[in-house]
Amino acid sequence: MSEFLDPQLMNRLSPLALNARQPMMGSVSGRHRSPVRGSSLEFAEYRNYVPGDDLRRLDWRAWGRSDRFFVKEFEADTNLRLSVVLDASGSMNYDLRKPVGSILTRMDYAKYLAGSLAWLASQQGDAVGLSAIHHSTPCDVPPGRGPRHLGYVLEQLRDVSASESADLATALHHVADRLPRRSLVVVFSDLFMDLEELKPAIEHLRWRHHDLAVFHLLEPSELEFDFDQPVKLIDLEGDTPLLADPALMGERYREVVQGYLSGVTRLMNRSNADYHRVQMDKPYGDVLTQFLLGRS
């Protein structure tokens, strides 16, 4: 169906479930908890009977003990909406120094993660959508269900390309405004942006009660700056190239990076985001497995 789906990995992931961390709202019956009460196998609570309630839900044993009528309520199961948000800024074109299989860039790595997660959600009957902004044009596929819709999502995912004009914060605000019901929003990005611009977008998603997961994609050399000779650094988002000597600036670079990472972690913790810092020398299948198991 897509070059971003590895049949062997899909077979390995198929026993795992993509679970929501909070109750979801859906239009069909599914595997996820709903914030409304309904009829399922998991008991939620008792409440006092009021005229018009279904008499089949009365607990006659409770009536025998207390001479009062109580109605049993259960958790209603519903389906999940997965909205994949792909960062399409220029830095996503970063070439990996140690390609994993056929993965050549950060954007490729993100697409393999996103495509696999979309397939898994679709297989368990959930709705899947895709959002990205590239070349100032939004890619906006509302969440939908079924194999045909999944195929369309994967086609759009294939066509997304990185652009200097892309804006992740705008894409996140767009998703927060567009999704009519609480959803699982999964972001794939290097987060190379001003955190003061990112913060309002993350808080917007939290205010709309979405379950937010963030895959922060980093190449080890970006963290360690482990070059052994002067290098020319080219800004993939259009700024002036810089000649850097690791012997002179390596220590200061690592200090700045650690400060930035600490800021990202604080923001994600305050926003209750499911945050995953991913070093891209790790096989993406292992990253997905860890993510799914963490939600089990």
C-alpha positions in Angstrom: 0.0 0.0 0.0 2.8 2.4 0.8 6.6 2.5 0.7 6.4 3.7 4.4 5.0 0.3 5.5 7.3 -2.6 6.3 5.2 -5.8 6.2 7.5 -7.5 8.7 7.2 -4.6 11.1 3.5 -4.4 10.7 3.2 -8.1 11.5 5.3 -7.5 14.6 3.2 -4.5 15.8 -0.2 -6.0 15.0 -0.6 -7.6 18.5 -0.1 -4.2 20.1 -2.8 -1.6 20.5 -2.8 2.2 20.1 -4.5 3.3 23.2 -5.7 6.8 24.3 -4.5 8.2 27.6 -7.9 9.9 28.2 -11.5 9.3 27.3 -12.4 9.8 23.6 -15.5 10.8 21.8 -16.5 8.9 18.7 -19.4 8.1 16.5 -19.0 4.3 16.4 -18.4 1.6 19.0 -14.7 1.0 19.6 -12.0 0.0 22.1 -11.4 3.4 23.8 -13.1 4.9 26.9 -15.6 7.7 26.4 -16.3 10.6 28.8 -20.0 9.8 28.6 -21.7 6.8 30.3 -23.0 4.0 28.3 -23.5 0.2 28.2 -20.3 -1.9 28.2 -18.7 -4.5 30.3 -16.7 -2.2 32.6 -18.7 -0.9 35.6 -18.3 2.8 36.4 -20.6 3.8 39.3 -24.1 3.8 40.8 -26.5 6.7 40.7 -30.0 7.3 42.0 -32.9 6.1 39.8 -34.9 8.8 38.1 -38.2 8.3 36.2 -37.5 7.3 32.6 -34.4 5.3 33.3 -34.1 1.8 31.7 -35.5 -0.6 34.4 -33.1 -3.3 33.1 -30.2 -1.3 34.6 -31.7 -1.3 38.1 -29.6 -3.1 40.7 -32.2 -5.2 42.6 -29.7 -6.4 45.1 -28.9 -2.8 46.1 -32.7 -2.2 46.4 -33.0 -5.2 48.7 -30.3 -4.0 51.0 -31.3 -0.3 51.1 -34.9 -0.1 49.9 -33.7 2.5 47.4 -33.4 2.3 43.6 -30.0 2.6 42.1 -29.0 2.4 38.4 -25.7 0.9 37.3 -23.6 2.9 34.9 -20.8 1.6 32.7 -18.0 3.1 30.7 -19.1 3.5 27.0 -16.5 2.4 24.5 -15.9 4.6 21.5 -13.4 5.0 18.6 -10.3 7.1 18.5 -9.4 9.9 16.1 -5.7 9.9 15.3 -4.5 13.2 13.8 -0.9 13.0 12.5 0.9 16.3 12.4 4.1 16.3 10.3 6.6 19.1 10.6 7.5 20.2 7.1 10.1 22.8 7.9 13.4 22.9 6.0 15.4 21.3 8.8 13.4 18.1 8.3 15.6 17.5 5.2 18.6 16.9 7.4 20.6 14.0 6.0 21.2 11.2 8.5 24.9 10.4 9.0 24.0 6.7 9.6 21.0 5.8 7.5 18.7 3.2 9.0 17.8 0.9 6.1 16.5 3.0 3.3 15.8 6.0 5.6 17.9 8.9 4.3 16.5 12.1 6.0 14.7 13.2 9.1 11.6 13.6 7.0 11.9 10.0 5.8 12.2 8.8 9.4 9.1 10.8 10.4 7.1 9.4 7.5 8.0 5.8 8.4 6.8 6.5 12.0 3.7 8.3 10.9 2.7 5.8 8.2 3.1 2.8 10.5 1.1 4.5 13.3 -1.7 5.4 10.8 -1.9 1.8 9.6 -2.1 0.5 13.1 -4.9 2.9 14.1 -6.8 2.0 10.9 -6.5 -1.7 11.6 -8.1 -1.4 15.0 -11.1 0.6 13.5 -10.0 4.1 14.4 -10.1 7.2 12.2 -6.9 8.6 10.8 -6.1 12.1 9.5 -3.0 14.1 8.4 -1.9 17.7 8.7 1.2 19.5 7.5 2.1 22.9 6.0 4.7 22.8 3.2 5.4 25.4 0.6 2.9 27.6 2.4 0.1 25.1 1.3 -1.7 23.1 4.0 -2.0 19.3 3.7 -5.2 18.8 5.6 -6.8 15.3 5.6 -9.6 15.1 8.2 -9.7 11.9 10.2 -11.6 9.1 8.5 -12.0 5.4 8.7 -11.5 2.5 6.3 -8.8 1.1 4.0 -9.6 3.5 1.2 -9.2 6.5 3.5 -6.0 5.1 4.9 -4.6 4.7 1.3 -5.4 8.4 0.7 -3.7 9.5 3.9 -0.6 7.5 2.9 -0.6 9.1 -0.6 -0.7 12.5 1.0 2.0 11.6 3.4 4.3 10.5 0.5 3.8 13.9 -1.2 4.7 16.1 1.8 8.0 17.7 1.3 10.1 20.0 3.6 10.0 23.8 2.9 11.7 26.9 4.3 8.2 28.5 4.5 6.6 25.8 6.6 5.4 26.7 10.1 4.8 24.0 12.7 3.1 26.3 15.2 0.5 27.4 12.5 -0.2 23.7 11.7 -0.8 22.9 15.4 -3.2 25.8 15.8 -5.0 24.7 12.7 -5.4 21.2 14.0 -6.6 22.4 17.4 -9.3 24.6 15.7 -10.3 22.0 13.1 -10.8 18.9 15.2 -14.4 19.0 16.5 -13.9 16.3 19.1 -11.0 15.3 21.4 -8.4 13.3 19.5 -5.0 11.8 19.8 -2.7 14.3 18.1 0.7 12.9 17.3 3.5 15.4 16.2 6.6 14.4 14.4 9.2 17.2 14.4 12.8 18.2 15.3 11.2 21.2 17.2 13.9 23.5 15.9 12.0 26.7 16.6 11.5 29.4 19.2 9.8 27.7 22.2 7.9 30.9 22.9 6.2 30.4 19.5 5.6 26.7 20.2 4.2 27.1 23.7 0.8 28.8 22.7 0.2 26.1 20.0 0.8 23.3 22.5 -1.4 25.0 25.1 -4.1 25.4 22.5 -4.2 21.6 22.0 -4.3 21.1 25.7 -7.1 23.6 26.2 -9.1 21.6 23.6 -8.6 18.4 25.6 -6.6 16.6 23.0 -4.3 13.7 23.9 -1.0 15.0 22.6 2.1 12.9 21.8 5.3 14.4 20.5 8.1 12.5 18.7 11.2 14.8 19.0 13.5 13.6 16.2 17.2 14.3 16.7 20.4 13.0 15.0 23.2 12.1 17.5 25.6 14.6 15.9 23.2 17.4 16.6 23.4 16.6 20.3 27.1 15.7 20.6 28.7 18.0 17.9 31.3 15.2 17.6 33.1 16.5 14.5 36.9 16.2 14.5 37.7 19.1 12.2 36.1 22.4 11.1 32.8 22.0 9.3 30.6 24.2 7.2 27.1 24.3 8.7 24.3 25.0 6.2 21.0 26.3 7.5 18.3 24.2 5.7 15.8 27.0 6.4 17.6 29.6 4.5 20.0 31.5 6.8 23.6 32.2 6.2 26.1 29.2 6.2 28.5 29.1 9.2 32.0 27.8 9.4 32.4 26.2 12.8 35.5 24.8 14.6 34.4 22.1 17.1 37.5 22.7 19.2 36.5 26.3 19.8 32.7 26.1 20.1 31.9 22.4 20.9 31.6 22.8 24.7 29.5 26.0 24.4 27.3 24.3 21.7 26.5 21.4 24.0 25.6 23.7 26.8 23.1 25.6 24.6 21.6 22.3 23.3 21.1 21.0 26.9 19.4 24.3 27.8 17.1 24.0 24.8 16.3 20.4 25.6 15.5 21.3 29.2 13.1 24.0 28.0 11.4 21.5 25.6 11.0 19.0 28.5 9.5 21.6 30.8 7.0 22.7 28.2 5.9 19.1 27.4 5.6 18.2 31.1 3.5 21.3 31.9 1.3 20.4 28.9 0.9 16.8 29.9 2.2 15.7 26.5 3.4 12.2 25.9 6.9 13.3 24.9 9.5 11.0 23.3 13.0 12.3 22.4 14.2 10.0 19.6 17.7 9.6 18.5 17.5 8.6 14.9 20.2 6.0 15.0 17.6 3.8 16.7 15.4 1.6 14.5 12.0 3.3 14.1 10.3 0.0 14.8 11.8 -0.1 18.3 10.6 3.5 18.8 7.1 2.6 17.9 7.1 -0.5 20.1 8.2 1.5 23.1 5.5 4.1 22.4 2.7 1.6 22.1 3.8 -0.4 25.2 4.0 2.8 27.2 0.3 3.4 26.4 -0.8 -0.1 27.3 
